[in-house]
């Protein structure tokens, strides 16, 4: 009986690799009807631009119909709510950004009308745009070391603008203050980036963290000064900008734009969508357009994107706690 058991065990072990080898590969999902991308922001904004670049490229490369549908309101969450309510068949996806998926969940008081983790599926992270630190033209500091020295010598005198309590602009400034040695800055919230940038240009507030693509026009027009790019590498949009990470290594702030679908999205559909959209962002025909917007293709698939969201939440949760930040 013992010898028979050994023989049977050997047969089982020998057969196991054959069983594993015979496991079918994940099937490739092919869309049979138009794919709709829901965008929670107005046409012409970065999220909208990213969605339209992807839609055009996928249509051009594969002949599939991809429709961009702008559903604005509630800080972009109306669109994400509709994505979460959609059938998980691959035909309804949405653009989810850092402020929604990583910042909002860790800021007390944020109004989020859905459970991001239970109602959405991360598909892929498409592009990122670095933030830049701009200051008024007549500011008494022209470099990061000079700004830090001035802020230390004048506690609470340096003011910074944001697009509201709990916004990525506020968190960027608070991260800078903490990493620069515990600076005391005064927060001035605005209802949108345009009035915030206008008041920096008007000399009414000292500094502002914004997507680099949003401020280079005014910077080149001599309205504001870009003190540094909050990145570890230059941007094709303005390769001449000094890097903030050279003075403060932690100040690498990449405002990202990803693709999400409804919960329960089958693995084959999720992976096929990721391949389609990432290939669109990597399309050489789109490089010039991305460069002009200061966008960098990220190439993160489903698992990497999910891990990145978690990592970013942990990062911003520390900033929120340190700065005692709450949403409006």
C-alpha positions in Angstrom: 0.0 0.0 0.0 2.9 2.3 0.9 4.6 1.7 -2.5 1.3 2.2 -4.3 0.8 5.6 -2.5 4.3 6.7 -3.6 3.5 5.8 -7.2 0.3 7.7 -7.1 2.0 10.7 -5.6 4.6 10.7 -8.3 1.9 10.5 -11.0 0.1 13.4 -9.4 3.2 15.6 -9.3 4.1 14.7 -12.9 0.6 15.5 -14.1 0.4 18.9 -12.3 2.6 20.9 -14.7 0.6 19.5 -17.6 -2.7 20.7 -16.0 -1.2 24.2 -15.4 0.2 24.4 -18.9 -3.2 23.6 -20.3 -4.9 26.5 -18.6 -6.4 28.8 -21.2 -4.9 32.3 -21.7 -7.1 35.3 -20.9 -9.4 35.9 -23.9 -9.0 39.2 -25.8 -12.2 41.3 -25.5 -13.2 43.1 -28.7 -15.9 45.9 -28.5 -19.0 45.3 -30.6 -20.6 48.7 -30.0 -19.4 52.3 -29.2 -17.3 52.9 -26.0 -18.5 55.9 -24.0 -16.0 57.9 -21.9 -17.7 60.0 -19.3 -15.7 63.1 -18.3 -16.7 65.1 -15.3 -15.2 68.3 -16.5 -16.0 70.9 -19.2 -14.7 70.6 -22.8 -11.2 72.0 -23.2 -9.9 71.0 -19.8 -7.1 68.5 -19.3 -9.4 65.6 -18.5 -11.5 66.3 -21.7 -8.3 66.6 -23.8 -7.0 63.3 -22.6 -10.2 61.5 -23.3 -10.4 63.0 -26.8 -6.8 62.1 -27.6 -7.6 58.5 -26.6 -10.9 58.4 -28.5 -9.3 59.7 -31.7 -6.3 57.4 -31.5 -8.4 54.2 -30.8 -10.7 55.0 -33.7 -7.8 55.7 -36.0 -5.8 52.6 -35.0 -8.6 50.1 -34.6 -11.8 51.5 -36.2 -13.7 51.3 -33.0 -16.2 54.1 -32.2 -15.3 56.0 -28.9 -17.6 58.8 -27.7 -16.6 61.4 -25.2 -19.5 62.6 -23.0 -19.0 65.5 -20.7 -21.1 65.2 -17.5 -20.0 68.2 -15.3 -20.9 69.0 -11.7 -20.1 68.0 -8.1 -16.4 68.3 -8.7 -16.5 65.7 -11.4 -18.2 63.1 -9.3 -21.5 63.1 -11.3 -19.6 61.4 -14.1 -18.0 58.9 -11.8 -21.3 58.1 -10.2 -22.7 57.3 -13.6 -19.7 55.1 -14.4 -20.3 53.2 -11.1 -24.0 52.7 -12.0 -23.2 51.4 -15.5 -23.4 47.8 -16.6 -19.9 46.2 -16.4 -19.7 45.4 -20.0 -16.8 47.6 -21.1 -18.9 50.1 -23.0 -19.0 52.8 -20.2 -15.8 54.1 -18.7 -14.7 57.4 -17.2 -11.8 59.7 -16.5 -10.8 59.6 -12.8 -8.2 62.1 -11.6 -5.9 62.4 -8.6 -8.1 64.9 -6.8 -11.1 62.5 -7.0 -9.5 59.1 -6.4 -6.6 59.8 -4.1 -7.1 63.2 -2.4 -10.9 63.4 -1.9 -11.1 60.1 0.1 -8.5 61.3 2.7 -9.8 64.9 3.2 -12.5 65.1 6.0 -15.7 66.6 4.8 -15.3 65.7 1.1 -18.6 65.2 -0.6 -18.2 62.0 -2.5 -21.5 60.5 -3.8 -20.2 56.9 -4.3 -17.9 54.4 -2.7 -14.9 54.7 -4.9 -13.4 51.3 -4.0 -16.6 49.3 -4.1 -18.3 50.9 -7.1 -15.4 51.6 -9.5 -12.6 49.5 -11.1 -9.2 51.0 -11.9 -8.4 50.2 -15.5 -5.2 52.2 -16.3 -3.4 55.4 -15.5 -3.1 57.4 -18.7 -1.1 60.6 -18.2 0.3 62.9 -15.6 1.0 66.6 -15.6 3.5 68.1 -13.1 2.5 71.0 -11.0 4.5 74.2 -11.0 5.0 76.8 -8.3 4.3 80.3 -9.5 4.8 83.6 -7.7 3.9 87.2 -8.3 6.4 89.1 -10.5 7.4 91.5 -7.7 7.9 88.8 -5.0 11.1 89.4 -2.9 12.3 85.8 -3.8 13.4 84.4 -7.2 14.5 81.0 -6.2 13.3 78.2 -3.9 16.0 78.8 -1.3 15.2 82.5 -1.2 11.5 81.7 -0.8 12.2 79.3 2.1 14.5 81.8 3.8 12.0 84.6 3.4 9.1 82.5 4.8 11.2 81.4 7.8 12.1 85.0 8.5 8.5 86.1 8.1 6.1 83.5 9.6 2.6 83.6 8.1 3.4 86.6 5.9 3.7 84.5 2.7 0.3 83.8 1.2 -0.7 81.0 -1.1 -3.8 80.6 -3.3 -5.8 77.4 -3.9 -8.9 76.4 -5.7 -10.6 75.6 -2.4 -10.2 73.9 0.9 -8.9 70.3 0.5 -7.9 71.0 -3.2 -4.7 69.6 -4.7 -3.4 73.1 -4.9 -3.7 73.5 -1.1 -2.2 70.1 -0.5 0.7 70.9 -2.8 1.4 74.1 -0.8 1.1 72.4 2.5 3.4 69.6 1.4 5.9 72.2 0.4 5.6 74.0 3.7 6.1 70.8 5.6 9.1 69.5 3.6 10.8 72.9 3.6 11.2 72.8 7.3 7.8 73.6 8.7 7.0 76.9 7.1 4.0 78.9 8.2 2.1 80.1 5.2 -1.3 81.8 5.0 -4.0 80.1 2.8 -6.2 82.1 0.6 -8.9 79.9 -1.1 -10.5 80.8 -4.4 -13.4 79.3 -6.4 -11.4 78.1 -9.3 -7.9 78.3 -10.8 -8.5 81.3 -13.1 -9.2 83.8 -10.2 -6.4 82.3 -8.2 -3.9 82.8 -11.0 -5.3 86.2 -11.7 -4.7 87.4 -8.2 -1.1 86.1 -8.3 -0.6 88.0 -11.5 -2.2 91.0 -9.8 0.2 90.8 -6.9 -2.6 90.1 -4.4 -1.3 86.7 -3.3 2.2 85.4 -3.3 2.2 81.9 -4.7 0.1 79.1 -6.2 0.7 75.5 -7.2 -1.0 74.8 -10.6 -0.7 72.3 -13.5 2.2 73.6 -15.5 0.0 73.5 -18.7 -2.3 76.1 -17.1 0.2 78.8 -16.4 2.9 78.8 -19.0 1.0 81.3 -21.2 0.9 83.9 -18.4 4.5 83.0 -17.4 5.8 83.6 -20.9 3.7 86.8 -21.1 5.5 88.1 -18.0 2.4 88.1 -15.8 3.7 85.5 -13.3 7.0 83.9 -12.5 7.5 80.1 -12.4 9.8 79.5 -9.5 10.1 75.8 -10.1 8.5 72.7 -11.6 7.4 70.2 -8.9 8.9 67.2 -10.7 12.0 65.0 -10.8 12.3 65.4 -14.6 11.8 68.3 -17.0 8.7 68.8 -19.0 8.7 69.1 -22.8 6.4 72.1 -22.5 9.0 74.1 -20.7 12.3 72.2 -20.4 14.1 75.3 -19.1 12.2 75.3 -15.8 14.3 74.5 -12.6 13.2 71.4 -10.8 11.8 71.8 -7.3 13.0 68.4 -6.3 16.6 69.5 -6.5 16.0 71.6 -3.4 13.2 69.5 -1.9 13.2 65.9 -3.1 9.7 65.1 -1.9 8.1 67.8 -4.0 7.4 65.6 -7.1 3.7 66.3 -7.6 2.3 64.5 -10.6 -1.4 65.4 -11.2 -2.6 62.2 -12.9 -5.6 61.3 -15.1 -6.7 57.6 -15.2 -9.4 55.4 -16.7 -12.0 53.7 -14.5 -14.9 51.4 -15.1 -17.8 50.1 -13.0 -17.2 47.5 -10.3 -17.4 43.8 -11.4 -15.7 44.5 -14.7 -14.5 41.1 -16.0 -10.7 40.7 -16.2 -10.6 40.2 -19.9 -12.6 43.4 -20.6 -10.5 45.3 -18.1 -7.2 44.2 -19.5 -8.3 44.7 -23.1 -9.5 48.3 -22.3 -6.2 49.0 -20.6 -4.3 47.8 -23.7 -6.4 49.9 -26.0 -6.1 53.1 -24.0 -2.4 52.8 -23.1 -1.6 52.1 -26.7 -3.4 55.3 -27.6 -1.4 57.4 -25.1 1.9 55.8 -26.4 0.9 56.4 -30.1 3.8 58.5 -31.6 1.2 60.5 -33.5 0.0 61.9 -30.1 3.4 62.9 -28.8 3.4 66.5 -30.0 -0.1 67.0 -28.6 0.8 65.6 -25.3 4.0 67.7 -25.1 2.1 70.9 -25.9 -0.2 70.1 -22.9 2.8 69.2 -20.6 1.4 65.7 -20.4 3.5 62.6 -19.8 2.2 59.1 -20.7 2.3 56.9 -17.5 1.6 53.5 -18.9 0.2 51.9 -15.7 -2.0 48.9 -16.2 -4.8 47.7 -13.8 -2.7 46.4 -11.0 -0.1 49.2 -11.1 -2.8 51.8 -11.2 -4.7 50.4 -8.2 -1.4 50.3 -6.2 -0.6 53.9 -7.3 -4.0 55.1 -6.1 -3.4 53.5 -2.7 0.1 54.9 -2.5 -1.0 58.4 -3.3 -3.8 58.3 -0.7 -1.3 57.4 2.0 0.9 60.2 0.9 -1.8 62.9 0.9 -3.4 61.5 4.1 -0.2 62.5 5.9 -0.3 66.0 4.5 -4.0 66.4 5.4 -3.3 65.2 9.0 -0.2 67.4 9.4 -2.0 70.5 8.1 -5.4 69.7 9.8 -7.0 70.2 6.4 -10.8 69.8 5.9 -13.0 70.2 2.8 -15.4 73.1 2.4 
